[in-house]
Amino acid sequence: MGWHELLWIGRLLVLMQLVHGVVGWGKDGHYAVCKIAEGYLTKDALATVRELLPDLAGGELASVCSWPDDIKWYYKWHWTSPLHYVDTPDFKCNYKYCRDCHDSYGHKNSCVTGAIFNYTEQLFSAYQGYSPQLSYNLTEALMFLAHYIGDVHQPLHVGFLGDLGGNTITVRWYRRKTNLHHVWDTMIIDSALKTFYRSDLGVMIQAIERNITDAWSNDIPSWENCGHNQTVCPNLYASESVRLACKFAYRNATPGSTLEDEYFLSRLPIVEKRLAQGGIRLATVLNRLFNSEVKIARE
């Protein structure tokens, strides 16, 4: 790695300390989603994923799952910022693609669900061959898709427009001043790691994987199902998220409130289940893309 690359990384780290905005699950959350997904890939899908990954990934999808967060601060990638979330009307607690999937300038399809459809279509075109004349950067498509499937499972990435998915709701997480969105992106996971998992993300992922094979095993078919033989169904994922945002994220989290054990312990199971669902669904989508002929529709 040359000094130009090191300087770029250094500037990025400084910038990420200064700029606060929508960043999806934190690095630990995105790593967990992709690590769970890796364990459910078929042999063919895993081989294709490793073929597409950049060399710096070392053959591990999870290692690059935060890449879309790392790059969006740079001018070249500013256009990706709206692709991490979709805002919904305040207090309606529902999501509709045609109504909600646009950026602040009104550009249609510029939201997290639109991005999931787009990058799924790009990979589909290459591996199912229905538009062989099209040329895409499939490595980027894979990394964007993996990241955005994680994002759409974070409930406040389908939060209310009026508070920007909880970003403008200032709260305290125990003694630390923060905002509600950041609580769900990072702080619930951080507190869980310290409280229950010896500050070891691998131990937390193993616990979630045990729940997948035990407590949630009967739910897996419904998590994987899209209906109508579709490859991916982000509208379903987004609808789940906004309902969870209303029922759990926003509840008892008014501006200025202090969130402590009661909030943490009752919301942690929601966070862990969404990480599990994101991982299972990411694996299912990649298996469909790289194993059998399927179709995509925006509904």
N, C-alpha and C positions, 0 to 999 in steps of 0.2 A: 504494500500500500504506500503510495507516494505522499509527499507533504501536502499536495493539493487536496487529496482525499481526507487526510487528517485534519486539515484546516476546516474543510467543509463540515466534518463531523463535530468539531469543536464549536463552530458557530451554531450548528443546529442545536447542540445541547444547551448552549447559553440562551438561544432564542426560546427553546421550550420551557426554560425556567421563567422567562419574562412574559410570555403570551399565555393567557388562560382562555380556553374556549372548549368547544366540543371535541373531545378526543376519543370517544368510544370507550369500551372497556379499557382500563389501563393495560400496560404491557403484560401483567400477570394474567389478566382475564383473557386477552387475545391468545396468549401462549396456551392457556388451559383449553380453550375451545379447539385450537388446532391440534394440540397434543392428543386430546380425546378423539378427534376425527381420525388421526393417523392410525389409531388402533382398530378402526372399523373399516379401513379401506381394503378392497379386494387386492389380490396380488397384481392384477393388471393395472388397476387404478393407482396403486402405490408406485409401480414402475413408471407410469406416465407422469405422475406428480414429480418424482425425483428427476426425471428427464427434463421437465420444464423449470425446475427450481434453479435460481442463480447459484454459481459456485460457492458464494459466501454462505449459503444456507447449510452446507455440509450434508445435504440430503434430508434435511429436517424442515418440514413445512412450518412447524411452530416457531422456528427461529426467525422467520421473516413475516410473521403474521401482523406485526405492528408497523411494518414498512409504510402503509398508506398514512398513518399518523405522523411518521417521521418526515415525510416529504411535503406535506400539504402547506407548510409554512413558507415554502419557497415560491417565488413568482410563477415559475413554470408550472407549478402544480396547484395554484390557488383555485383553479376551476373545480378541483375535487372536493373542496371544503363542504359544499352542501350535500355531498354524496354519503355522508356518515350518519344522516338522520332524516326523519320526516316529521314536520310539525303538524299537529292536528288542532282543530278548533277547541278553544278553552272549554273544559268541563263536559264536552260531549261524550268523551270516553269511547269514541269509535274512530276508525280509520277507513278512508275511501281513496283508492288510488287516483282516480280522475280529479277529485277535489283537492287532495293533499300533496301529491307528488309534483312539486315545483320548487324552484329556489326563490329567493327574496325578490328577484326581478321578474318572476312569473314564467321562467323557462320550464316547459313541461318535461317530465321524466327526470328532472334533476333532484334526486333524493335517494335515500338508501335503497328503497325497493326498486326504483328505476335502475340504479347501478347494478343491483343483483341480477335483474333481468338482462341488462346489457352485457355484462361479462359472462354470464351463462351462455348467452347467444353467441358470443365470440368464440368461446371454447367449443360449443356445439358445432359451429360452422366448420371448425378445423377438424374435429374428430368424428363427426357424423357425415360430413361431406356434402351438405346440401347447398353450400355457396363456396365452392373451392376457389373461386376467383378472388375472394376477399382475403386481405392480408392484415393480420393483427399481431401485436406483441403478446404472445400467449403466456409468456412468463409473467408479465404485468397483469394480464387478465386473471391468472390463477391467484396471485397475491391479493389483488383487489377483491376478488370474489370471496376468498377465505376471510378477509378482514370484515367485509360488509355483512356477511352472514353472521359473524359475531356481533357486530354493532346492532343489527336489527333485533337481536334477542335481549339487549339491554333495555329495560322498560322505558327509561327516560330518553331514549333515542327515538321514541315515538310519543313524546310528551307534548305539552301544550305550547302553542305559538306565543301566547302572552308572556310566558316566563322562559321561553327558549329551552324547553325541556328541563326546567329546574335550574338553569344556569343563573338566573337572576334572583333565585330564592336563597338568601343568605341565612345560614344556620350554623350551629356549632356541633361538631362531631366530638362528643365529650368536651374537652377543653379547647379544641382547635377550631378556629373560625374558617368556614369554607362555604360551599354552596351545595344544594341538594343534588345537582347533577354529578358533581365530583364524588359525593358520598357513594353513589351507585356505580360510578365508573371504577373507583379505586378503593375507597376507604372501608367499605364493608369487607372487601377481600383482604385488605391489609390487616384489619382487626382480627379477622378469622384466622389468618396465617399466624399471628402472634399468640392468639388465645387458644387455638385448638390444634394447630399443625406444626408447632415448633419452628415457625418462620420458614418452613420448607414447602415450596410450591409443589414439589413432586409428591409430597405426602398428601396434600390437599387434592391433587388430581387423582391419586389412587383412591382416596375416599369417595370422590364423585364417581369414579369408575365402578367401585363396589356397589354403589347405589344403583347404577345403571343395570348391573347384572342381577341385583337382588330386588330392592324396593321398587324400582321403576321398570323392571323387566317387562311387565305386562303392558306398559305404556309405549314401548318402543315402536310397535307397528303403527300406532296413531301418529307418533312424531314423524315417522318416515313418510307417511302417506300424503300425497299431494292431490290425488283425485285426477281423473281424466288423463291418466298416463303422463302427467306433466313432469318435467325435470326438476323444477324448483317452484316454490310457492311462497314468496316473501310477503304477499298480501296477508296470508294466514299468520305468518310470524309477527308482522306488524300489528295486526288486530289483537293478537295475544298480548303483545307488549303494552299497548295503550290501556287495555283492561287492567293489567297488573300495575301499571303506573297509577291509575286511579285508585285501585283497591289497596295498594301497599306503599308505593313511593311517595305520593303526595299526602296520603292520610297522616295526620298528626305531625306534619312537617311544615308548619307555617313559618313565614319569614321571622327570623329572630329566635326561633325555638332551639332548644338544646336536645340533641338526639343521643341517647345513651343506651343502656343495656336492653330496655324493653324494645326499642326500635331495632337495634342491632340483632338481637336473638330471634325476633319474629320475621325479619327480612332476609337473614342469611340463607334459610332454606330456599327462598325464591331465587336468590342470586345463584346458588349452586345448581338448582334445577335448570335455570336458563343457560348456564354454561354447558350443562350436559346436553340439553336440547340443541344448542348451537353446534356442538361437536358432532352429535349423531346426524343432524341434518346436513352439515357440511360434508361429512363422509358419504351420506346417501346421494347427494347431488353429484359429487365427484365420481362415485361408482356408476351412476347413471350416464354421466357424460362419457366416461372412458370404457364402458362395458357393453352398452346396448343402445339400440336406436330408440329415441324418445322425442318428444316434441315440447315446445315452449309456447306459452300464451300469457299475455299480460292481464287477462281477465277484465 
